Amino acid sequence: MLSVELHCHSDLSYDGRDPVELLLEQAAAVGLDALAVTDHDEIDASLRMAELAPEYGLVGITGMEVTSAAGHVLGFGIEERVPAGLSFTETVERIREQGGIAVVPHPFQRSRHGVAPHISNDELASADAIEVYNSRLFTGRSNRRAERFAERRNLPMTAGSDAHIAEMVGQAVTQVATDERSVDGILDAVADGRTTVVGNRTPWRVSVRQFGGGVKRRARMAAFSVF
């Protein structure tokens, strides 16, 4: 089993704080085997992380969190940015065209751009996997609902810390059953459903701090965009 962090953000995300080097240091320190950096509608930091990952003894998985018209979609194993604003179906197709897989994060949490309120169950089930444990949910209700949906539809399941600061990387991990320590080996196993989710909820004080930092960074970005 490989322990994989499949959902975290660098300072390239509007609400992220730390550079990829700190994310990699944390991932190595907590004993992970692989890391994916999934910035909001950006991919450059993830590409750089994947190049640096072997220096930390890690497999680096490229990815991003795409803001589709319906909400957020994680794309893994891609090399080019998928544009924001496309339909859910087209977003998934664009990810697959690059040979990647599409995973739906926090699908039932409307306040964090979950897609479920805006698409049909069949569309949701067309994803390659469902994130059923997200550490940043304040209650477990949305996680449990995602897990029940995945179980009913026999869909692969993942977990992720959704860390926006380095010290939260590894708070939730996807354990992947594969003998191949590579990006392809990991993503093939995820798509096949050879996964187990393990995690702890992010302490609410940390979640509040992450949220507050994101608000401040968004405000600064908005101010700069005026000039």
HELIX and SHEET records of a PDB file:
HELIX    1   1 VAL A   20  ALA A   29  1                                  10    
HELIX    2   2 ASP A   44  LEU A   52  1                                   9    
HELIX    3   3 ALA A   53  TYR A   56  5                                   4    
HELIX    4   4 PHE A   88  GLU A   97  1                                  10    
HELIX    5   5 ARG A  110  ARG A  112  5                                   3    
HELIX    6   6 ALA A  116  HIS A  118  5                                   3    
HELIX    7   7 ASN A  121  ALA A  125  1                                   5    
HELIX    8   8 ARG A  141  ARG A  153  1                                  13    
HELIX    9   9 ALA A  166  MET A  168  5                                   3    
HELIX   10  10 VAL A  183  ASP A  192  1                                  10    
HELIX   11  11 TRP A  204  VAL A  226  1                                  23    
SHEET    1   A 5 VAL A  59  ILE A  61  0                                        
SHEET    2   A 5 ALA A  34  ALA A  36  1                                        
SHEET    3   A 5 LEU A   2  GLU A   5  1                                        
SHEET    4   A 5 ALA A 172  VAL A 176 -1                                        
SHEET    5   A 5 THR A 195  GLY A 199 -1                                        
SHEET    1   B 5 GLY A  63  THR A  67  0                                        
SHEET    2   B 5 HIS A  72  PHE A  76 -1                                        
SHEET    3   B 5 ILE A 101  VAL A 104 -1                                        
SHEET    4   B 5 ALA A 129  ASN A 134  1                                        
SHEET    5   B 5 MET A 157  GLY A 160  1                                        
END                                                                             
